[in-house]
């Protein structure tokens, strides 16, 4: 009997409010898919919202995430950096237990789930410019 095939990675994006984007992440977030997620989020952040209004929040919905490996975590950290530089709030919704465990063990839980303190957005943007 062979092992089941991994769930294919997928991202579904929806505008869930006038200033809110939601990206539903499904399948495995790993070495092969991390760049795709970062690239998709970067493209979303680069375009204005409806009627030219800037995005205020990005919600990543992980209800259908089936696996996260050690290469998926840097993708989330890069997304946090990019949303901070763009002054967009990042929300990790419907996190499965394995995602919370990874964030806790790596001491990144607070960094990825709490809003940045005032002034950190400008610092992140300046660091990205160098």
C-alpha positions in Angstrom: 0.0 0.0 0.0 1.4 3.4 -1.0 1.4 6.5 1.2 -1.3 9.1 0.3 -0.2 11.9 -1.9 0.2 15.3 -0.2 -2.5 17.8 -0.5 -1.7 20.3 -3.3 -0.9 23.8 -2.2 -3.3 26.5 -3.1 -4.2 30.1 -2.4 -7.6 31.6 -2.9 -7.8 35.4 -2.5 -11.0 37.4 -1.7 -11.7 41.0 -0.8 -13.6 40.5 2.4 -14.1 44.2 3.1 -13.3 47.6 1.6 -9.8 47.5 3.1 -9.5 43.8 4.0 -7.9 41.0 1.9 -8.3 37.4 2.9 -6.0 34.7 1.4 -7.2 31.1 2.1 -4.1 28.8 2.3 -4.7 25.1 1.6 -2.4 22.1 1.5 1.2 22.0 2.5 3.2 25.2 3.2 6.8 24.0 2.7 10.0 24.5 0.7 8.1 24.2 -2.6 5.2 26.5 -1.8 6.6 29.2 0.5 7.9 31.4 -2.3 4.5 31.2 -4.0 2.7 32.4 -0.9 5.2 35.3 -0.4 5.0 36.3 -4.0 1.2 36.2 -4.0 1.0 38.4 -0.8 3.6 40.8 -2.2 1.6 41.2 -5.4 -1.6 41.8 -3.4 0.0 44.4 -1.2 1.4 46.3 -4.2 -2.0 46.9 -5.7 -4.5 49.4 -4.2 -7.8 48.3 -2.8 -11.2 49.3 -4.2 -11.4 52.9 -5.3 -7.7 53.3 -4.6 -8.1 53.0 -0.8 -5.1 51.4 0.8 -5.4 47.9 2.3 -5.5 48.0 6.1 -5.6 44.2 6.9 -4.4 41.0 5.4 -6.1 37.8 6.8 -4.4 34.5 6.1 -6.9 31.8 6.7 -5.3 28.4 7.5 -8.4 26.3 8.0 -7.3 24.1 5.1 -3.6 24.0 5.8 -2.5 20.4 6.1 1.2 20.7 6.9 3.9 23.3 7.7 7.6 22.5 7.5 10.6 24.4 8.7 10.7 26.2 5.3 7.1 27.4 5.6 8.0 29.4 8.7 10.4 31.8 6.9 7.6 32.5 4.4 5.4 33.6 7.2 8.1 35.8 8.7 8.8 37.4 5.3 5.0 38.1 5.0 5.0 39.7 8.4 7.9 41.9 7.4 6.2 43.0 4.1 2.9 43.7 5.8 4.6 45.7 8.5 6.5 47.8 5.8 3.2 48.3 4.0 1.4 49.3 7.2 -1.0 46.5 6.8 -2.2 44.4 9.8 -1.5 40.7 9.5 -4.0 38.2 11.0 -3.4 34.4 11.0 -6.9 33.0 11.2 -8.1 29.4 11.8 -4.6 28.2 12.8 -4.4 24.4 13.1 -2.7 23.1 16.3 0.5 22.1 14.4 0.9 25.8 13.2 0.5 27.1 16.7 3.0 24.5 18.0 5.6 25.5 15.4 5.1 29.2 16.2 5.4 28.5 20.0 8.5 26.2 19.7 10.3 28.7 17.5 9.3 31.7 19.7 7.7 33.4 16.8 4.1 33.2 18.0 3.9 36.7 19.5 5.8 38.2 16.5 3.4 36.8 14.0 0.1 37.1 15.9 0.4 40.5 17.6 0.1 43.9 15.8 3.4 45.7 15.5 4.1 48.5 18.0 4.0 52.0 16.7 7.1 52.9 14.9 8.0 49.4 13.9 6.3 49.8 10.5 8.7 52.6 9.6 11.7 50.7 10.9 10.7 47.7 8.7 10.3 49.8 5.6 13.7 51.4 6.2 15.4 48.0 6.7 13.8 46.7 3.5 15.2 49.7 1.6 18.8 48.8 2.5 
